[in-house]
Amino acid sequence: MKKTYIKLNNNDEHLSIGNFFRIIKELAKNKISALQTELFCVLFDLEGINDTTVNNYCVGCRGIGSEYKQIYINKKRRYQKEKDVFSDNILGVLSIIDGVLYNLNDNKVAFINKSNSAYLLAKKLYNLAKNDRQVKNDFTIKLHSLLESNLLYECLVEELLFIILEKKQPIREEDLKKEVFENVLNDTSISSIDLQEYLSLKLREGINFDYSMKKLAASGNAYANYELGFNEYYGYVKGFSRYDEAFKYLKIAAKSDHAAANYMIGNMYLKGIIGSRSKEELEKGYQYLVKSSELGNVAALNTIGNMYLNGIYPLDKDQEKAISYYMKAALNKYAYAYNNLGKIDEMKKDYEKAFDYYLKAADLGESWACNKVGEYYRKGIIVKDMEKAFYYYNEAILGNYRTLCYYAYYNLAVYFYKEGYDDIVLKADEDKYCEYLRLAGNNGVIEALVELLCYYIKKYLKERNMSFLDKIEEFKLKIESNDKYNNELREKVEKAIIMLEERKEISWEIIKNL
């Protein structure tokens, strides 16, 4: 079978020399001057080179020659003592991008750190690094830190060293598949055979799937044990959660360094699902989370951030450390970390920064964040845009039922379907209004229950239909049994019911604002 090479100059998945050259051409003010051979000569201090050779390096069908790598190995050795050893190479690249010859004698590094083109190039390369499976998480965190500190020269040096000395090429499709497996199993005691057996069962097994999965778990397969533990935790086996059974399976998977199993056990200790949240058990939970984070689990990083934010034993309350863990998780596009960073900035009244984080989480489909973005647009916290508010509220209700933000149903009902909205050509829809309020009310949104109570009071006062009294009683009882029911709500409900019993002809607005 013919070996198929992956091109390394036309995608956003590889921090490669081909993509490096492509980005420079995209940034260049004069596209004609951004020739591959000229760029190669600038990078390696050469007078000239064969076009075909450079093209082969860029496409990725050849590894970069050892003689060119040696140039960077030598410079890397000097870099610790001679900070600006790469400055002429980077200035040459910026000259090509800007169409201006930068021939500086002094302050080269300072000039690069202030260059907008250097920032754009470093940022685009950082984005490639985040998507490249060959790039380790610690390296992307380092790049992010350098970018945040505006140390653009150092950031570009790190990116170039990876591209020339670290990036593997050529890459064949079959090699990439193998590498994905190796990365999944990296730092674990799980064998490739375990993964192969598990995937084979998932893809091929039919009617005897549950029996076969249990049999595979009994043999010690970490993936099978994790799946059974996950299913028991969420009640997918018996229709209700069996945490002891879940713990039994997850513990076997965790012993083989299954990252997600370690994360779930850590959370079970923290929430008191296992044990009683004693100091000893909280310490155990924390250690499981640390292990999970070291194995690459992003959710564990976010949870450790939560522990620092709230001062959960054995950690002291430390907002800065919490933020650092959230940032690490956010680098991996973890929506809940974006949410947490947004909440912190919102508390600081930095609404623009908070909104930016919420928007990132919303664009990943996270339901709570979608609703929050909708709120920002509806209230005009940054800019008022009811069409966008309507869009994000609708995105929120498309989320997974386990993490769905039901306030989005309430917001759609009250601010859009109740009276319609002319600006987005939306007509009032009483059926949808009631349906969405019931969905929200049945899932803990007490404001929706109060809205429905007022709605049926209005209906009764207008039509005197006795069936509406049953509805009023139903929602009154639901409001009173809601966890968020308080003295303020109690007073409002009682006043509404008193006026109803006296059959006073009062307006809808008076009842709603009681």
N, C-alpha and C positions, 0 to 999 in steps of 0.2 A: 504494500500500500504506500502511496506517495506521501512523504512527510510534508505537512502543511505548516508554514511559518506564520506567526502572528506579526502583522505590520506594527511597527512601533513609532509611526510618525503621523497617524491619522485618527487618534482616539484620545480620550481623557482618562485612560486606565493605566498608563505607564509613565513613570518619571524617567524618560529615556532621552537620548541625544536627539532622536528624530523629532519627538514632541517639543523638545527645547528649541530646536531650530524653527519648527512650525509656529510656535508662540511668538518668537522674535519677529518672524515675517508678518504675523498678524498685527503686532504692535508697531512695526516700522512705518514711519511717515512716508518713506519712499520704498515701495515693495521691490522695485527692481534692484536696489542696492543690497537687499538682504539675501545675498546668494549663499548657498550652502558652503561652497568652497571658501568664500571669503570669511564666513563665520568660523569655519573649522581652523583656518589659519590664525585668526584672532585668538581663539581658545588655546591653541597649542604653540603659539609663537613661531609659526612657519611662514616661509616665503611663498610656497605654492604646494598644491597637492592635486592628484588625479580626481576628476569629477566622479568617476565611477566608484572609486574607493569610498568617498564621502557618502555617496548615495546608498551604497550597500550598508554602511554604518547606520545611516538615518532610517532606512527601511527596516533594519533589524535583522537582515539575513546574514550579517557577519558581526562577530564580536569586535569591539574596538581593539585595534592592534596593541601589542604589548609595549611597543616603542612609544606610543602616545600615552598609554597608561603610566609608563615610567616617568614621564614629564610631571604628571600630577602626583605621583608617589613622592618624588623629590621635593616638589613644592609643598606638599603636605607636611613633610618633615621640617621644612624651614618655617612653616606657618606659625608655629608656637612662638618663635623668637622674632620673626619678621612678619608682623601683622599684615602689611600691605603687599605681600608677595603675589597675591592674585589681582591686585588693584588694576594693573594695566590691562589684563584680560577682560575684566568686567567693564572698565572704561571703554575698551574697544567695542564690546557688545552694545553699550549704551550709545556710542557714536553711530553705530549702524541703525539702531532704533530711532534716534532723534534726528539723524541726518546732519549732525554737527560733529566736527573733529575735536574731541576732548584730549588735549595734550597738556596735562597738568604736571607740575613738578612737586607741588606740596599739597597737603590736605586732601589727598585722593579719597581716602576712606570716608572722611566727613562729607565730601561732595556726593559720593555714592549714596550715603545714608539720607541725604536730602533730596535725592532725585525721584521724581514722580514715576519715571519710566522704570527705575530700579524697583520701586514698590510694586508696580503692576506686574513686572516680570517675576519677582519673588513670590507674590501672592498667587499668581497663576501656576507656578511650579509647586507651591504648597498644596494647591487644590489637586494637582496630579498625584502628589505624594499620598494624600488621603485616600485616593482611589486605587493605589498600586498595592497589590497583594504582597509584593516583595519588600515593601516598606514596613518596618516595625513601628508599633504605636508610639514608643518612646521617641523615635525620630520625628514623627509628625508633631508631637507635643513640643519638642525642642524648636522646630521651625516656627510653630505658632508663637512661642515665647519670644523668639527673636523678632518676628514681625510686629508683635504687640509693643516691643521695646524700641521699635524703629531701627534695629540693628540690621539694616538691609544688606550691607556688605557681608557680614558674617552669615546671614541667611543664604545669600546667593552662593557663597563659598561652600557651605554645607550641601546645598542642592547640587552644585557642580561635582563635588567629590563623590556624591552618591551616583550621579549619572555616569561618570567616567570610570569610577573604580568599583562600585558596588552592583550596579544594575546588570542583571544577567541577560545576555543576548548572544545568539538568537534564541527565541522561545518557540518551541513547537507546541501545537495544540495538545498533543498527548502528554507532553512534559508539564504543561500548565495544569492539566487535570490532576496529575500526580502531585504537583506542588500544592494544590488546594487541599488535598487530603493530608499532606505532610504538615501544612500550617494548622489545620484543624486539630491534629494530634500532637502538635508541638507542646512540649513541657507537660505531657500527660503520660500515664502508664498504660493508656489504651492502645491496643494493637490495631494495625490496619486490617487484620482479619476480623476483629470485632466490628469495625465499621462496615466492612464488606458484607458480613453476615446480616447485620441489622438492615442495611439498605436493600439487600436482596429480599429479605422478608417483607419490607415495606412496599417494594415495587411489584412483587410477584405473588405473595401469599393471598389466598382467597378465603374460603369459608372457615378454615381453621386458624385464622389470624390470631385471635386472642390466646388460644391454646399454644400456638407456636411462639408467640411473644413471651408468654410466661415460661415456656421451656427454655427459650434463649436467655431470659433473665436469670433463671435458675443456674445456668452455666457460668454466670458471672459477667455477662455482657453488659457493659456500662450503659450503652445507649438504650437497650431494652429496659433495664432497671429504671433509667431516668424517665422513659415514656410511661411506664406503669406507675411510677411515683407521681408524675405530673397528672395523670388521669385520675388517680385516687384523690389527689389534693383538690382537684376541681369538681369531683363528684361525677365524672364521666363513666364510671364503672357501675355503681349501684344507684346512681341518681342523687346521692348525697356524699359529702366529703368524708373520707376515712383517713384522718391525719396520721394515725399510728401506722396504717398500711403504707401510706405515702412515705413516711419517714423511713420505714424499713427498706423500701426500694431505693430511695434517694441516697441513703447512707452507703449502700453498696456502690452506686455510681460515683459518689463523692470520693470514695477511697481510691478509685482509679483516676482521680483528678478531673472528673467531669465538671466543667466550670459552672454550668447552669444548676447542677445538682447541689454544688456547694453554696450557690447563691440562694436557692430555695430553702435549704436547711438553715442558713444564717437568718433568713427572714422569719422562719418558723420560731426560732428562739427569740428573736426580737419582739415578735407579736405575741409571744406567750402561747402559741399554738402547741408548741412542745415545751413542757416545763412550766414554770411559774414566774418567769422574768426575774429570777434571783440574779445577784451580781455574777455568780459563777456561770449561770446560763447565758446571760448577756455577753459575758466575756467569750464564751464558746461561739455564740452567734457572730460576734465581731470577727473572730479568727476564721470562721468559715467564709465570711464576706471578703476578708483580706486575701485568702487563698483564691477565691473566685476571681477577684480583681486581678491578681497576679497571673491567672490563667487566661485573662483577656475578656472577662465578662464586664460589659459596660454598665449594666444595671447595678452591679455591686459597687462600682465607683460612685454612682448616684446615691445609693443607700448609705454608704459611708459618709458622703456629704451631708445627708439628712441627719446622721448621728452627730456630726460636728455642729450642725446648725442648731440642733435641739439639746445638745449636751447629754446624749444618752450614754450611760456607762458602757464601757470603760473610758469613753472620750469626754474631754472637757468641752464646754461650749466655745466655739471658735468660728466666727463667720468667715474669716479670711480662708481658713483651711477648708471650710465647706465649699466656698466659691472655687477653690483650686480643684477640688474633686469634681464639682459640677462642670468645670471647664474641661477637664480630662474626658468626661463622659460626652460633653457637647462636641468635642473634636471628632467623635465617632457618630455624630448626628443622632444622639439619643434625645428623643423629644422631651422626656420628663426632666432632663437636665436643663434644657432650654427653658422650660416652664419655671423651674426653681430659680434660675438666674433672673428671669423676668420678674418673679415675685419680689426678689431682693431689691432689684432696681426700682420697682414700683413703690416699695416701702420708702425708698430714698427719694421718691417723687421725680425720679429720672424716667419720665414716661416714654420718651422717644426710644431710649435704650431698651426699656422693658418691652415695648411694642415690637421692636426688632427681634427680640428673643421669642416672644409669643408667635410672631409671624413665621419664624423658622420652624417651630414645633407644629404650627397649623399646616404648613406646607408639607409636613411629613404625615398629615392625616390624623394628628392627635386630637381627639374630640374636645377635651376641655379647652385646649389652646384655640381651636377653631371658634368656639363660643366666645372666648375672651377677645379674640380679634374682632369678632362681630360686635361685641360690646364697645370696643374702642372706636370702631367706625360709626356705630349708631349714636353714641354719646358725643362724638366729635372730640375725643380726648387729644388726638393729633390732628385729624382732619375728618370732617363729617362726610360720610358716603353711605347712604342707605342701600344702594345697590350692592356694594361690597359687603355690607353687614348681612344682607339677605343671603348672599352667596356663602359666606362663612358659617352662618347659622345652619344652613342646609348641609354644608360639608360636615358639621359637627354631628348631625343625626345619622350620618353614614358610617360612623365608627363602630368598632366591636362592642357588642352588648355589654361585655364585662367592664369596659372602661368608658361607656357612653356618658356624655354630659347631658342630662335630661333638661337642664336649664335652657338649652337651645330650643327644645320644643316649646317651652314657655315663652321664650322671646319671639319666636315665629308667630305663635298664637296671638299674643297681646299686641305686638307692634306691627304686624303685617296682615294677618288673616282676619283680625277682629273688624277692622274698618277698611282694609285694603290700603294700597299706597300708590297714589297717582304717578309719582315720579318714576316708578319702575313698572308702571302699567300692570298693577296687581289689584285684582278685585277682592272685595271682602268675601270670605268663605266661612260661613257659620259652622258647617260640618267639620271642616279641617280645624277651625278654632277650638271646637269642643274636643275633637279627637286628640289634638296635640296637648291640650290642657290635661286630659285624662292620663295620657302617657306620662306626662311630667309629674302629675299629682300621685300617680300610682308608684312612682319611683323616687319619692322623698321630697319633691319640690312643693313645699307648703304654700308658696305664693300661688301656685297653680290651683290648689284646692280652694284657697280664699277667692280667687278669681271665679271659679266655677260656682261657689256658694253665692256670690253676688250676681252672677249670670242667672241662676235659677230663681233668686229672689225677684229680680227684674221681670223674668218671664212670668212668675206667678202673679205679681202685682198687675201685670198687663193683661193676662189671659184668664186668671183665676182657675187655672187647671190644677186639680187636686193632686195629680201625679207629680207635679213639680215639688210639692211638699216632701214627698219621699226622697227626692233628689237632694233637697235642702238638708234634710236630716242625715242622709248618707254622707254628704261632704262635711257637715258639722262634726260628725263622729270621727271622720278621717282626720280632720284638722286637729281635734282634741287628742287623738292618739299619736300624732306626729311628734317625733323627738324634738323638733324645733318649736313646738307650741310653747308660748310664754305668756306672761301677764298682759303684755301689750296686745298680742293677738287675741287673747281671751276676751279682753274688753271690747275689741272691735266686733268679734263674732257675737257676743252677747247683745250688744247694742243693735246689730243688724237683725237678730232674731226677735228682740223686743219690738222693734218697729214693724216687723213683719206680722207679729201676733196682734198688734194693735191695728193692723191693716191701714197704716197711714200711707197715703199716696205720696211717696217720696221719689226723688229722681235717682236715676242710675248713678250719677256722679256723687250725690250725697252718700249713698250706700257704700260705694266703692272707697270713698275717702274718710269713712268713719274712723 
